[in-house]
């Protein structure tokens, strides 16, 4: 086998390995996205309904977190 053919074969092997390898994912980022989607899709409705049924300091605090924040303050 000529050196040029050997280099070409080596390059094809590396490219095929790179294409077949699954992308590396950060599990923590996936978990954060899932947590965000949980609250965006409808968990806030549960908290607001709970606050409406039983108004306690905890449910009031949580319900306040789902109200639109004014620019001068931030909510989690």
C-alpha positions in Angstrom: 0.0 0.0 0.0 1.4 3.4 -0.9 1.8 6.1 1.7 -0.8 8.3 0.0 -3.3 5.5 0.0 -2.5 4.8 3.7 -3.1 8.5 4.6 -6.4 8.6 2.7 -7.6 5.4 4.3 -6.7 6.7 7.8 -8.6 10.0 7.0 -11.7 8.1 6.0 -11.5 5.9 9.1 -11.3 9.0 11.4 -14.2 10.8 9.6 -16.4 7.7 9.8 -15.6 7.4 13.5 -16.5 11.1 14.1 -19.7 10.7 12.1 -20.9 7.6 14.0 -20.0 8.9 17.5 -23.1 10.2 19.3 -22.8 13.9 20.4 -21.7 14.4 24.0 -24.5 16.0 26.0 -24.4 17.7 29.4 -26.9 16.0 31.6 -27.2 19.0 33.8 -28.3 21.2 30.9 -30.9 18.7 29.9 -32.1 18.5 33.5 -32.4 22.3 33.6 -34.3 22.4 30.4 -36.7 19.8 31.7 -37.2 21.7 34.9 -37.9 24.9 33.0 -40.4 23.2 30.7 -42.2 21.7 33.7 -42.9 25.1 35.1 -43.6 26.8 31.7 -46.1 24.2 30.6 -48.3 24.1 33.6 -46.9 23.6 37.1 -47.4 27.3 37.8 -51.2 26.6 37.4 -51.0 24.1 40.2 -49.2 26.5 42.5 -51.7 29.3 41.7 -54.7 26.9 42.3 -53.2 25.7 45.6 -52.8 29.3 46.7 -56.4 30.0 45.7 -57.7 27.0 47.7 -55.5 27.5 50.8 -53.8 30.8 51.3 -50.7 30.3 53.5 -47.5 32.2 53.6 -45.7 29.6 51.6 -48.4 29.4 48.8 -48.6 33.2 48.8 -44.8 33.4 48.3 -44.8 30.8 45.5 -47.8 32.5 43.8 -46.0 35.8 43.9 -43.1 34.2 42.0 -45.3 33.5 39.0 -46.5 37.1 38.7 -44.8 39.3 36.1 -41.8 41.0 37.7 -41.4 44.7 37.4 -38.1 45.8 35.9 -36.7 47.0 39.2 -36.9 43.5 40.7 -36.2 39.9 39.7 -37.9 36.6 40.6 -36.5 33.2 40.3 
